[in-house]
Amino acid sequence: MPRKKAASFEENLQELEKIVSRLEGGEAPLEEIMADYTRGMELSGKCLEALKKAEEQMDILLAENGDGSVTEQELIIDNK
């Protein structure tokens, strides 16, 4: 059985936005609200992790030298 491909940042964010909309609607039963909240927290963590990784990569790319100049480095994206 092949493994399911991990969702991208954009896919996770889109699902999170749908969950937020449902929660803001306030018309779902408590069980669904709790399930949505749990899934939303999981997705939020994944999105924050992806953003932190991207920020760290940008920090490396934009590392300043002591004289104020910027050294460009190759961006290596790890698509795991």
C-alpha positions as CSV (number, residue, x, y, z in Angstrom):
1,M,0.0,0.0,0.0
2,P,1.6,3.3,-1.1
3,R,2.1,6.0,1.5
4,K,0.0,9.1,1.3
5,K,1.9,12.2,0.2
6,A,2.2,14.8,3.0
7,A,0.0,17.8,2.5
8,S,1.7,21.0,1.5
9,F,1.6,24.2,3.5
10,E,-1.0,25.6,1.2
11,E,-3.2,22.5,1.5
12,N,-2.9,22.6,5.3
13,L,-3.7,26.3,5.5
14,Q,-6.8,25.8,3.2
15,E,-8.1,23.0,5.4
16,L,-7.4,25.1,8.5
17,E,-9.3,28.1,7.1
18,K,-12.3,25.8,6.4
19,I,-12.2,24.6,10.0
20,V,-12.1,28.1,11.3
21,S,-15.1,29.0,9.2
22,R,-17.1,26.1,10.6
23,L,-16.1,26.9,14.1
24,E,-17.1,30.5,13.7
25,G,-20.5,29.4,12.4
26,G,-21.2,27.9,15.8
27,E,-23.9,25.6,14.5
28,A,-22.1,22.2,14.7
29,P,-22.7,19.7,17.5
30,L,-20.2,19.7,20.3
31,E,-18.5,16.5,19.1
32,E,-17.8,18.0,15.7
33,I,-16.6,21.2,17.3
34,M,-14.1,19.3,19.4
35,A,-12.9,17.2,16.5
36,D,-12.5,20.3,14.3
37,Y,-10.7,22.1,17.1
38,T,-8.3,19.2,17.6
39,R,-7.6,18.9,13.8
40,G,-7.2,22.7,13.6
41,M,-4.6,22.7,16.3
42,E,-2.7,19.9,14.5
43,L,-2.8,21.9,11.2
44,S,-1.8,25.1,12.9
45,G,1.3,23.4,14.3
46,K,2.2,22.0,10.9
47,C,1.8,25.4,9.3
48,L,3.9,27.2,12.0
49,E,6.6,24.5,11.6
50,A,6.7,25.1,7.8
51,L,6.8,28.9,8.3
52,K,9.6,28.6,10.8
53,K,11.6,26.4,8.5
54,A,11.1,28.9,5.6
55,E,12.2,31.7,7.9
56,E,15.3,29.9,8.9
57,Q,16.2,29.3,5.3
58,M,15.7,32.9,4.5
59,D,17.9,33.9,7.4
60,I,20.7,31.8,5.9
61,L,20.1,33.3,2.5
62,L,20.2,36.9,3.8
63,A,23.1,36.5,6.3
64,E,24.8,39.8,6.6
65,N,28.6,40.1,6.6
66,G,30.4,42.2,9.2
67,D,30.7,45.1,6.7
68,G,26.9,45.3,6.1
69,S,27.0,43.5,2.7
70,V,24.9,40.5,2.1
71,T,26.2,37.1,1.0
72,E,23.8,35.2,-1.3
73,Q,23.7,31.5,-0.8
74,E,21.9,28.8,-2.8
75,L,18.4,28.0,-1.5
76,I,18.1,24.2,-0.9
77,I,14.5,23.2,-0.4
78,D,14.0,19.8,1.3
79,N,10.7,18.5,0.1
80,K,10.2,15.7,2.7
